[in-house]
Amino acid sequence: MTDILNILLLLFLIVCAVAVAHIRDLLSAVILFSAFGLIMAIIWQQLGAPDIAMVEAALGTGVAALLLIAAISKTKRAE
């Protein structure tokens, strides 16, 4: 059962990475990047590294997303 979960997590991680690279909307890219960080935190937990998982969840999902959203809010959006 855990093998199937690990494969699904890896596939979702790859899909998020490719989508972030190809998406045109910056806010959508930040949301997908945050999902990427959350999946990475789950993968680190599955690998038995809870300390790295907590740091990834806090920094990769939380702080980085907030900083990127703040940077996007300072730019103008072209319609």
N, CA, C and O atoms as a CHARMM CRD file, in Angstrom:
* protein
*
  316
    1    1 MET  N      0.81600  -1.19600   0.00000 PROA 1      0.00000
    2    1 MET  CA     0.00000   0.00000   0.00000 PROA 1      0.00000
    3    1 MET  C      0.86400   1.26600   0.00000 PROA 1      0.00000
    4    1 MET  O      0.55000   2.24100  -0.68200 PROA 1      0.00000
    5    2 THR  N      1.94400   1.23700   0.76700 PROA 2      0.00000
    6    2 THR  CA     2.79600   2.42900   0.80200 PROA 2      0.00000
    7    2 THR  C      3.53600   2.63000  -0.51500 PROA 2      0.00000
    8    2 THR  O      3.86300   3.76100  -0.87400 PROA 2      0.00000
    9    3 ASP  N      3.80300   1.54000  -1.24200 PROA 3      0.00000
   10    3 ASP  CA     4.44900   1.68400  -2.54800 PROA 3      0.00000
   11    3 ASP  C      3.54400   2.42600  -3.52200 PROA 3      0.00000
   12    3 ASP  O      4.00800   3.27200  -4.28600 PROA 3      0.00000
   13    4 ILE  N      2.26600   2.11200  -3.49800 PROA 4      0.00000
   14    4 ILE  CA     1.31000   2.79900  -4.37100 PROA 4      0.00000
   15    4 ILE  C      1.22400   4.26900  -3.98500 PROA 4      0.00000
   16    4 ILE  O      1.18400   5.13700  -4.85700 PROA 4      0.00000
   17    5 LEU  N      1.19400   4.55400  -2.69800 PROA 5      0.00000
   18    5 LEU  CA     1.14800   5.94200  -2.23500 PROA 5      0.00000
   19    5 LEU  C      2.40200   6.70600  -2.66100 PROA 5      0.00000
   20    5 LEU  O      2.31300   7.84900  -3.10900 PROA 5      0.00000
   21    6 ASN  N      3.55500   6.08000  -2.52100 PROA 6      0.00000
   22    6 ASN  CA     4.79900   6.73900  -2.93500 PROA 6      0.00000
   23    6 ASN  C      4.83800   7.00900  -4.43100 PROA 6      0.00000
   24    6 ASN  O      5.31500   8.06000  -4.85900 PROA 6      0.00000
   25    7 ILE  N      4.34800   6.08700  -5.21700 PROA 7      0.00000
   26    7 ILE  CA     4.31200   6.28800  -6.66600 PROA 7      0.00000
   27    7 ILE  C      3.34800   7.41400  -7.02300 PROA 7      0.00000
   28    7 ILE  O      3.65900   8.24500  -7.87500 PROA 7      0.00000
   29    8 LEU  N      2.18200   7.45200  -6.38200 PROA 8      0.00000
   30    8 LEU  CA     1.22700   8.52200  -6.63600 PROA 8      0.00000
   31    8 LEU  C      1.78100   9.88500  -6.22600 PROA 8      0.00000
   32    8 LEU  O      1.59000  10.87600  -6.93100 PROA 8      0.00000
   33    9 LEU  N      2.46700   9.93000  -5.08500 PROA 9      0.00000
   34    9 LEU  CA     3.07900  11.18400  -4.64800 PROA 9      0.00000
   35    9 LEU  C      4.15000  11.64000  -5.63100 PROA 9      0.00000
   36    9 LEU  O      4.23400  12.82700  -5.94900 PROA 9      0.00000
   37   10 LEU  N      4.95700  10.72300  -6.10500 PROA 10     0.00000
   38   10 LEU  CA     5.99400  11.06300  -7.07300 PROA 10     0.00000
   39   10 LEU  C      5.40300  11.55700  -8.38400 PROA 10     0.00000
   40   10 LEU  O      5.89900  12.52200  -8.96400 PROA 10     0.00000
   41   11 LEU  N      4.34500  10.90300  -8.85600 PROA 11     0.00000
   42   11 LEU  CA     3.69300  11.34600 -10.08700 PROA 11     0.00000
   43   11 LEU  C      3.07800  12.73400  -9.92400 PROA 11     0.00000
   44   11 LEU  O      3.18400  13.57300 -10.81900 PROA 11     0.00000
   45   12 PHE  N      2.43600  12.97400  -8.78600 PROA 12     0.00000
   46   12 PHE  CA     1.85600  14.29300  -8.53900 PROA 12     0.00000
   47   12 PHE  C      2.95200  15.34900  -8.42800 PROA 12     0.00000
   48   12 PHE  O      2.76500  16.48700  -8.86000 PROA 12     0.00000
   49   13 LEU  N      4.07600  14.98300  -7.86000 PROA 13     0.00000
   50   13 LEU  CA     5.21000  15.90200  -7.76000 PROA 13     0.00000
   51   13 LEU  C      5.72700  16.27900  -9.14500 PROA 13     0.00000
   52   13 LEU  O      6.01600  17.44700  -9.40500 PROA 13     0.00000
   53   14 ILE  N      5.84300  15.30800 -10.01800 PROA 14     0.00000
   54   14 ILE  CA     6.30900  15.57200 -11.38800 PROA 14     0.00000
   55   14 ILE  C      5.30800  16.44200 -12.13600 PROA 14     0.00000
   56   14 ILE  O      5.69900  17.36500 -12.85000 PROA 14     0.00000
   57   15 VAL  N      4.01800  16.15200 -11.97600 PROA 15     0.00000
   58   15 VAL  CA     2.98300  16.95800 -12.63900 PROA 15     0.00000
   59   15 VAL  C      3.02600  18.39500 -12.14900 PROA 15     0.00000
   60   15 VAL  O      2.91300  19.32400 -12.94900 PROA 15     0.00000
   61   16 CYS  N      3.18700  18.59300 -10.85100 PROA 16     0.00000
   62   16 CYS  CA     3.28200  19.95800 -10.30100 PROA 16     0.00000
   63   16 CYS  C      4.50000  20.68500 -10.85000 PROA 16     0.00000
   64   16 CYS  O      4.40800  21.85900 -11.21000 PROA 16     0.00000
   65   17 ALA  N      5.62800  20.01100 -10.91800 PROA 17     0.00000
   66   17 ALA  CA     6.84800  20.65100 -11.40300 PROA 17     0.00000
   67   17 ALA  C      6.71800  21.06500 -12.86200 PROA 17     0.00000
   68   17 ALA  O      7.11700  22.16800 -13.23700 PROA 17     0.00000
   69   18 VAL  N      6.16500  20.19100 -13.67700 PROA 18     0.00000
   70   18 VAL  CA     5.99200  20.51700 -15.10100 PROA 18     0.00000
   71   18 VAL  C      4.96500  21.63500 -15.27100 PROA 18     0.00000
   72   18 VAL  O      5.14800  22.52600 -16.10100 PROA 18     0.00000
   73   19 ALA  N      3.89200  21.59200 -14.49300 PROA 19     0.00000
   74   19 ALA  CA     2.85800  22.62400 -14.59000 PROA 19     0.00000
   75   19 ALA  C      3.39700  23.98700 -14.15600 PROA 19     0.00000
   76   19 ALA  O      3.08100  24.99800 -14.78400 PROA 19     0.00000
   77   20 VAL  N      4.19600  24.03300 -13.10900 PROA 20     0.00000
   78   20 VAL  CA     4.78300  25.30600 -12.66600 PROA 20     0.00000
   79   20 VAL  C      5.68800  25.87600 -13.74200 PROA 20     0.00000
   80   20 VAL  O      5.73100  27.09100 -13.93900 PROA 20     0.00000
   81   21 ALA  N      6.40500  25.01900 -14.43400 PROA 21     0.00000
   82   21 ALA  CA     7.32400  25.49100 -15.47200 PROA 21     0.00000
   83   21 ALA  C      6.58700  26.03200 -16.69800 PROA 21     0.00000
   84   21 ALA  O      7.10600  26.90400 -17.39500 PROA 21     0.00000
   85   22 HSD  N      5.37800  25.52100 -16.96800 PROA 22     0.00000
   86   22 HSD  CA     4.69500  25.88600 -18.20600 PROA 22     0.00000
   87   22 HSD  C      3.52000  26.84500 -18.02500 PROA 22     0.00000
   88   22 HSD  O      3.01200  27.37000 -19.01600 PROA 22     0.00000
   89   23 ILE  N      3.08200  27.08700 -16.81700 PROA 23     0.00000
   90   23 ILE  CA     1.89800  27.92100 -16.61400 PROA 23     0.00000
   91   23 ILE  C      2.25400  29.39500 -16.81400 PROA 23     0.00000
   92   23 ILE  O      3.36100  29.82300 -16.48600 PROA 23     0.00000
   93   24 ARG  N      1.31400  30.16200 -17.35000 PROA 24     0.00000
   94   24 ARG  CA     1.58000  31.56400 -17.67400 PROA 24     0.00000
   95   24 ARG  C      1.15900  32.50300 -16.53700 PROA 24     0.00000
   96   24 ARG  O      1.78500  33.54700 -16.35200 PROA 24     0.00000
   97   25 ASP  N      0.13500  32.16500 -15.78600 PROA 25     0.00000
   98   25 ASP  CA    -0.35400  33.01500 -14.71000 PROA 25     0.00000
   99   25 ASP  C      0.53100  32.85000 -13.47500 PROA 25     0.00000
  100   25 ASP  O      0.75100  31.73500 -13.00000 PROA 25     0.00000
  101   26 LEU  N      1.03100  33.96800 -12.96400 PROA 26     0.00000
  102   26 LEU  CA     1.99100  33.90000 -11.85500 PROA 26     0.00000
  103   26 LEU  C      1.35700  33.40300 -10.56100 PROA 26     0.00000
  104   26 LEU  O      1.97100  32.62400  -9.83300 PROA 26     0.00000
  105   27 LEU  N      0.14400  33.84100 -10.26900 PROA 27     0.00000
  106   27 LEU  CA    -0.50100  33.41200  -9.03400 PROA 27     0.00000
  107   27 LEU  C     -0.78700  31.91400  -9.05900 PROA 27     0.00000
  108   27 LEU  O     -0.62600  31.23400  -8.04500 PROA 27     0.00000
  109   28 SER  N     -1.20200  31.40600 -10.18900 PROA 28     0.00000
  110   28 SER  CA    -1.42600  29.96000 -10.31800 PROA 28     0.00000
  111   28 SER  C     -0.11700  29.19100 -10.16000 PROA 28     0.00000
  112   28 SER  O     -0.09000  28.10800  -9.57500 PROA 28     0.00000
  113   29 ALA  N      0.95700  29.75400 -10.68300 PROA 29     0.00000
  114   29 ALA  CA     2.26100  29.10800 -10.54200 PROA 29     0.00000
  115   29 ALA  C      2.69200  29.06000  -9.08000 PROA 29     0.00000
  116   29 ALA  O      3.26500  28.06400  -8.63700 PROA 29     0.00000
  117   30 VAL  N      2.42400  30.11800  -8.33300 PROA 30     0.00000
  118   30 VAL  CA     2.78000  30.13500  -6.90200 PROA 30     0.00000
  119   30 VAL  C      1.95300  29.10700  -6.13600 PROA 30     0.00000
  120   30 VAL  O      2.47100  28.43500  -5.24500 PROA 30     0.00000
  121   31 ILE  N      0.67600  28.97900  -6.47500 PROA 31     0.00000
  122   31 ILE  CA    -0.16800  27.99200  -5.80700 PROA 31     0.00000
  123   31 ILE  C      0.32400  26.58200  -6.09800 PROA 31     0.00000
  124   31 ILE  O      0.37500  25.74400  -5.19700 PROA 31     0.00000
  125   32 LEU  N      0.68200  26.31700  -7.33900 PROA 32     0.00000
  126   32 LEU  CA     1.22200  24.99700  -7.67500 PROA 32     0.00000
  127   32 LEU  C      2.58300  24.76000  -7.02300 PROA 32     0.00000
  128   32 LEU  O      2.89600  23.64100  -6.61600 PROA 32     0.00000
  129   33 PHE  N      3.39100  25.82000  -6.92700 PROA 33     0.00000
  130   33 PHE  CA     4.67900  25.70100  -6.24700 PROA 33     0.00000
  131   33 PHE  C      4.48100  25.37000  -4.76800 PROA 33     0.00000
  132   33 PHE  O      5.25300  24.60600  -4.18900 PROA 33     0.00000
  133   34 SER  N      3.44800  25.94600  -4.16500 PROA 34     0.00000
  134   34 SER  CA     3.13500  25.64200  -2.77800 PROA 34     0.00000
  135   34 SER  C      2.67300  24.19300  -2.62400 PROA 34     0.00000
  136   34 SER  O      3.03200  23.52300  -1.65500 PROA 34     0.00000
  137   35 ALA  N      1.88000  23.71300  -3.57900 PROA 35     0.00000
  138   35 ALA  CA     1.46500  22.30800  -3.55900 PROA 35     0.00000
  139   35 ALA  C      2.67200  21.38900  -3.72400 PROA 35     0.00000
  140   35 ALA  O      2.73900  20.32500  -3.11000 PROA 35     0.00000
  141   36 PHE  N      3.63000  21.81000  -4.56100 PROA 36     0.00000
  142   36 PHE  CA     4.87100  21.05800  -4.73800 PROA 36     0.00000
  143   36 PHE  C      5.60500  20.92800  -3.40300 PROA 36     0.00000
  144   36 PHE  O      6.07100  19.84400  -3.05100 PROA 36     0.00000
  145   37 GLY  N      5.70800  22.03500  -2.66000 PROA 37     0.00000
  146   37 GLY  CA     6.37400  21.99200  -1.35900 PROA 37     0.00000
  147   37 GLY  C      5.65600  21.10400  -0.36500 PROA 37     0.00000
  148   37 GLY  O      6.29500  20.41200   0.42800 PROA 37     0.00000
  149   38 LEU  N      4.33300  21.11800  -0.40200 PROA 38     0.00000
  150   38 LEU  CA     3.56300  20.27100   0.50500 PROA 38     0.00000
  151   38 LEU  C      3.76000  18.79400   0.18300 PROA 38     0.00000
  152   38 LEU  O      3.91200  17.97600   1.09000 PROA 38     0.00000
  153   39 ILE  N      3.75900  18.45200  -1.09100 PROA 39     0.00000
  154   39 ILE  CA     4.00800  17.06700  -1.48600 PROA 39     0.00000
  155   39 ILE  C      5.42500  16.65200  -1.11000 PROA 39     0.00000
  156   39 ILE  O      5.64200  15.51900  -0.68000 PROA 39     0.00000
  157   40 MET  N      6.39300  17.55800  -1.26900 PROA 40     0.00000
  158   40 MET  CA     7.76600  17.24200  -0.86000 PROA 40     0.00000
  159   40 MET  C      7.84400  16.97700   0.63800 PROA 40     0.00000
  160   40 MET  O      8.57800  16.09100   1.07700 PROA 40     0.00000
  161   41 ALA  N      7.08400  17.74800   1.43000 PROA 41     0.00000
  162   41 ALA  CA     7.06400  17.51600   2.88000 PROA 41     0.00000
  163   41 ALA  C      6.49700  16.13900   3.20200 PROA 41     0.00000
  164   41 ALA  O      6.99700  15.45500   4.09500 PROA 41     0.00000
  165   42 ILE  N      5.46500  15.73300   2.48700 PROA 42     0.00000
  166   42 ILE  CA     4.89000  14.40400   2.71300 PROA 42     0.00000
  167   42 ILE  C      5.88800  13.32400   2.31500 PROA 42     0.00000
  168   42 ILE  O      6.01100  12.30800   2.99900 PROA 42     0.00000
  169   43 ILE  N      6.59500  13.53400   1.22200 PROA 43     0.00000
  170   43 ILE  CA     7.59400  12.55600   0.78300 PROA 43     0.00000
  171   43 ILE  C      8.72600  12.45700   1.80500 PROA 43     0.00000
  172   43 ILE  O      9.17400  11.35200   2.11100 PROA 43     0.00000
  173   44 TRP  N      9.19600  13.58100   2.33700 PROA 44     0.00000
  174   44 TRP  CA    10.24300  13.54000   3.36400 PROA 44     0.00000
  175   44 TRP  C      9.75300  12.78700   4.60000 PROA 44     0.00000
  176   44 TRP  O     10.52000  12.05800   5.23000 PROA 44     0.00000
  177   45 GLN  N      8.48200  12.96100   4.94400 PROA 45     0.00000
  178   45 GLN  CA     7.93000  12.23600   6.09000 PROA 45     0.00000
  179   45 GLN  C      7.89900  10.74100   5.79500 PROA 45     0.00000
  180   45 GLN  O      8.20900   9.93400   6.67100 PROA 45     0.00000
  181   46 GLN  N      7.53400  10.36600   4.58300 PROA 46     0.00000
  182   46 GLN  CA     7.51100   8.95200   4.20000 PROA 46     0.00000
  183   46 GLN  C      8.91300   8.34400   4.22000 PROA 46     0.00000
  184   46 GLN  O      9.07300   7.15500   4.49600 PROA 46     0.00000
  185   47 LEU  N      9.92400   9.15900   3.92800 PROA 47     0.00000
  186   47 LEU  CA    11.30000   8.66900   3.93200 PROA 47     0.00000
  187   47 LEU  C     11.89000   8.58800   5.34400 PROA 47     0.00000
  188   47 LEU  O     13.01300   8.11700   5.52300 PROA 47     0.00000
  189   48 GLY  N     11.13900   9.04300   6.33300 PROA 48     0.00000
  190   48 GLY  CA    11.59600   8.94000   7.71400 PROA 48     0.00000
  191   48 GLY  C     12.43300  10.10600   8.18100 PROA 48     0.00000
  192   48 GLY  O     13.28400   9.94600   9.05600 PROA 48     0.00000
  193   49 ALA  N     12.21100  11.27300   7.61500 PROA 49     0.00000
  194   49 ALA  CA    12.94600  12.47600   8.00400 PROA 49     0.00000
  195   49 ALA  C     11.94600  13.55000   8.43600 PROA 49     0.00000
  196   49 ALA  O     11.68300  14.48800   7.68500 PROA 49     0.00000
  197   50 PRO  N     11.38700  13.41700   9.64400 PROA 50     0.00000
  198   50 PRO  CA    10.34700  14.36900  10.05400 PROA 50     0.00000
  199   50 PRO  C     10.86400  15.79600  10.25000 PROA 50     0.00000
  200   50 PRO  O     10.10900  16.75100  10.06900 PROA 50     0.00000
  201   51 ASP  N     12.12100  15.95200  10.61300 PROA 51     0.00000
  202   51 ASP  CA    12.65900  17.29900  10.79700 PROA 51     0.00000
  203   51 ASP  C     12.74600  18.04500   9.46500 PROA 51     0.00000
  204   51 ASP  O     12.41100  19.22700   9.39100 PROA 51     0.00000
  205   52 ILE  N     13.19200  17.36300   8.42800 PROA 52     0.00000
  206   52 ILE  CA    13.25700  17.97800   7.09900 PROA 52     0.00000
  207   52 ILE  C     11.85000  18.22300   6.57500 PROA 52     0.00000
  208   52 ILE  O     11.61100  19.22200   5.89700 PROA 52     0.00000
  209   53 ALA  N     10.91500  17.32500   6.88100 PROA 53     0.00000
  210   53 ALA  CA     9.52700  17.49100   6.44300 PROA 53     0.00000
  211   53 ALA  C      8.90800  18.73500   7.06200 PROA 53     0.00000
  212   53 ALA  O      8.19300  19.47300   6.38300 PROA 53     0.00000
  213   54 MET  N      9.17500  18.97700   8.34100 PROA 54     0.00000
  214   54 MET  CA     8.61900  20.17600   8.98800 PROA 54     0.00000
  215   54 MET  C      9.21400  21.44700   8.41600 PROA 54     0.00000
  216   54 MET  O      8.50200  22.43200   8.21900 PROA 54     0.00000
  217   55 VAL  N     10.50900  21.44000   8.14700 PROA 55     0.00000
  218   55 VAL  CA    11.15400  22.62000   7.55800 PROA 55     0.00000
  219   55 VAL  C     10.62700  22.85000   6.14400 PROA 55     0.00000
  220   55 VAL  O     10.37200  23.99200   5.76100 PROA 55     0.00000
  221   56 GLU  N     10.46500  21.80400   5.38100 PROA 56     0.00000
  222   56 GLU  CA     9.92100  21.93500   4.02100 PROA 56     0.00000
  223   56 GLU  C      8.49400  22.46800   4.05400 PROA 56     0.00000
  224   56 GLU  O      8.13000  23.31600   3.24000 PROA 56     0.00000
  225   57 ALA  N      7.69500  21.98200   4.97800 PROA 57     0.00000
  226   57 ALA  CA     6.31700  22.45100   5.07900 PROA 57     0.00000
  227   57 ALA  C      6.26300  23.91700   5.49400 PROA 57     0.00000
  228   57 ALA  O      5.44500  24.67900   4.97900 PROA 57     0.00000
  229   58 ALA  N      7.12400  24.31100   6.41400 PROA 58     0.00000
  230   58 ALA  CA     7.09600  25.69300   6.89000 PROA 58     0.00000
  231   58 ALA  C      7.68800  26.66000   5.87200 PROA 58     0.00000
  232   58 ALA  O      7.10100  27.70500   5.59200 PROA 58     0.00000
  233   59 LEU  N      8.83500  26.31900   5.32400 PROA 59     0.00000
  234   59 LEU  CA     9.51300  27.23600   4.40300 PROA 59     0.00000
  235   59 LEU  C      9.05000  27.06500   2.96600 PROA 59     0.00000
  236   59 LEU  O      8.72600  28.04800   2.29900 PROA 59     0.00000
  237   60 GLY  N      9.01500  25.83900   2.48400 PROA 60     0.00000
  238   60 GLY  CA     8.66900  25.59700   1.09300 PROA 60     0.00000
  239   60 GLY  C      7.21800  25.89100   0.78200 PROA 60     0.00000
  240   60 GLY  O      6.89700  26.36100  -0.31000 PROA 60     0.00000
  241   61 THR  N      6.34400  25.62100   1.72400 PROA 61     0.00000
  242   61 THR  CA     4.92400  25.83900   1.48300 PROA 61     0.00000
  243   61 THR  C      4.46500  27.19200   2.00500 PROA 61     0.00000
  244   61 THR  O      3.71400  27.89500   1.32900 PROA 61     0.00000
  245   62 GLY  N      4.90400  27.55900   3.18500 PROA 62     0.00000
  246   62 GLY  CA     4.38900  28.76700   3.81400 PROA 62     0.00000
  247   62 GLY  C      5.12300  30.04100   3.46300 PROA 62     0.00000
  248   62 GLY  O      4.56600  30.91600   2.80000 PROA 62     0.00000
  249   63 VAL  N      6.35100  30.15600   3.89500 PROA 63     0.00000
  250   63 VAL  CA     7.10300  31.40900   3.77100 PROA 63     0.00000
  251   63 VAL  C      7.38700  31.75500   2.31600 PROA 63     0.00000
  252   63 VAL  O      7.22900  32.90800   1.91400 PROA 63     0.00000
  253   64 ALA  N      7.80100  30.78300   1.52900 PROA 64     0.00000
  254   64 ALA  CA     8.11200  31.06200   0.12200 PROA 64     0.00000
  255   64 ALA  C      6.86600  31.50700  -0.62500 PROA 64     0.00000
  256   64 ALA  O      6.92900  32.43100  -1.43700 PROA 64     0.00000
  257   65 ALA  N      5.73500  30.86400  -0.36300 PROA 65     0.00000
  258   65 ALA  CA     4.49000  31.25200  -1.03700 PROA 65     0.00000
  259   65 ALA  C      4.07800  32.66900  -0.64000 PROA 65     0.00000
  260   65 ALA  O      3.65300  33.45200  -1.48900 PROA 65     0.00000
  261   66 LEU  N      4.20100  32.99800   0.63700 PROA 66     0.00000
  262   66 LEU  CA     3.84500  34.35400   1.07500 PROA 66     0.00000
  263   66 LEU  C      4.74400  35.40600   0.44100 PROA 66     0.00000
  264   66 LEU  O      4.26400  36.45800   0.02000 PROA 66     0.00000
  265   67 LEU  N      6.03300  35.13500   0.37000 PROA 67     0.00000
  266   67 LEU  CA     6.95400  36.08500  -0.25400 PROA 67     0.00000
  267   67 LEU  C      6.67400  36.24500  -1.74000 PROA 67     0.00000
  268   67 LEU  O      6.71900  37.35900  -2.26200 PROA 67     0.00000
  269   68 LEU  N      6.38700  35.14700  -2.42500 PROA 68     0.00000
  270   68 LEU  CA     6.10000  35.23000  -3.85100 PROA 68     0.00000
  271   68 LEU  C      4.78100  35.94800  -4.11100 PROA 68     0.00000
  272   68 LEU  O      4.68100  36.71900  -5.06500 PROA 68     0.00000
  273   69 ILE  N      3.77800  35.71400  -3.28800 PROA 69     0.00000
  274   69 ILE  CA     2.49900  36.42300  -3.44200 PROA 69     0.00000
  275   69 ILE  C      2.68000  37.90600  -3.17200 PROA 69     0.00000
  276   69 ILE  O      2.08000  38.73500  -3.85600 PROA 69     0.00000
  277   70 ALA  N      3.50100  38.25700  -2.17800 PROA 70     0.00000
  278   70 ALA  CA     3.77900  39.66900  -1.91200 PROA 70     0.00000
  279   70 ALA  C      4.49400  40.30900  -3.08800 PROA 70     0.00000
  280   70 ALA  O      4.21300  41.46000  -3.42200 PROA 70     0.00000
  281   71 ALA  N      5.40700  39.59500  -3.72000 PROA 71     0.00000
  282   71 ALA  CA     6.09700  40.12500  -4.88000 PROA 71     0.00000
  283   71 ALA  C      5.14900  40.29000  -6.07000 PROA 71     0.00000
  284   71 ALA  O      5.24100  41.26600  -6.81500 PROA 71     0.00000
  285   72 ILE  N      4.25300  39.34300  -6.24000 PROA 72     0.00000
  286   72 ILE  CA     3.28500  39.44200  -7.33900 PROA 72     0.00000
  287   72 ILE  C      2.33700  40.61600  -7.12400 PROA 72     0.00000
  288   72 ILE  O      1.94100  41.28600  -8.07800 PROA 72     0.00000
  289   73 SER  N      1.97600  40.85800  -5.86900 PROA 73     0.00000
  290   73 SER  CA     1.04800  41.95800  -5.59600 PROA 73     0.00000
  291   73 SER  C      1.66900  43.32200  -5.91300 PROA 73     0.00000
  292   73 SER  O      0.94000  44.29300  -6.11400 PROA 73     0.00000
  293   74 LYS  N      2.98400  43.41100  -5.95900 PROA 74     0.00000
  294   74 LYS  CA     3.67000  44.66400  -6.27900 PROA 74     0.00000
  295   74 LYS  C      3.77900  44.89500  -7.78600 PROA 74     0.00000
  296   74 LYS  O      4.14200  45.99000  -8.21500 PROA 74     0.00000
  297   75 THR  N      3.47100  43.88600  -8.58800 PROA 75     0.00000
  298   75 THR  CA     3.57000  44.03200 -10.03700 PROA 75     0.00000
  299   75 THR  C      2.19300  44.34000 -10.61700 PROA 75     0.00000
  300   75 THR  O      1.17100  44.12900  -9.96400 PROA 75     0.00000
  301   76 LYS  N      2.18100  44.83600 -11.84100 PROA 76     0.00000
  302   76 LYS  CA     0.92700  45.09700 -12.53200 PROA 76     0.00000
  303   76 LYS  C      0.60700  43.91400 -13.42600 PROA 76     0.00000
  304   76 LYS  O      1.49000  43.30500 -14.02900 PROA 76     0.00000
  305   77 ARG  N     -0.66800  43.60900 -13.49300 PROA 77     0.00000
  306   77 ARG  CA    -1.14100  42.48400 -14.30100 PROA 77     0.00000
  307   77 ARG  C     -1.60200  42.99300 -15.65200 PROA 77     0.00000
  308   77 ARG  O     -2.43400  43.89800 -15.72200 PROA 77     0.00000
  309   78 ALA  N     -1.07900  42.42800 -16.71700 PROA 78     0.00000
  310   78 ALA  CA    -1.48700  42.79400 -18.07000 PROA 78     0.00000
  311   78 ALA  C     -2.64800  41.90800 -18.50200 PROA 78     0.00000
  312   78 ALA  O     -2.57500  40.68400 -18.38600 PROA 78     0.00000
  313   79 GLU  N     -3.69100  42.50800 -18.98600 PROA 79     0.00000
  314   79 GLU  CA    -4.87900  41.74900 -19.41400 PROA 79     0.00000
  315   79 GLU  C     -4.74700  41.39200 -20.86900 PROA 79     0.00000
  316   79 GLU  O     -5.63600  40.75200 -21.43100 PROA 79     0.00000
